[in-house]
Amino acid sequence: MDKDELLKKRHQAEQEYDDLQVEQHKIREAIDQFDLLIQHHRKSREKEEEIFRGSRYQAFFQGVDQSMQNEFNNINAGLDDALSNVNKEIKKKQDQITAMIKKEGKADGQTVQD
């Protein structure tokens, strides 16, 4: 491969890296928003507990709360997995770009230091 082809491939890899960072940022924002939703839910739940404590509806609300908590846990796990996957892809892309830079140096006849 000549230097122009190497530069083109590196530019493409850098663009993919930038796209992954944007995706990572969006996932982190989603996690932050989800955390706010959970906090709001907890505050609402505390108010419900005060209102329905000792009533026949207490068991019903506890069941609903447990169901919602399970859903929150599933969503949170999915967001964590998505973030982990993007972080792995970013690392791969960083390694790929580093290797390309080394190849470019060799194509120029330069020695590249790590």
Order of alpha helices (4+ residues) and beta strands (2+ residues): alpha-alpha
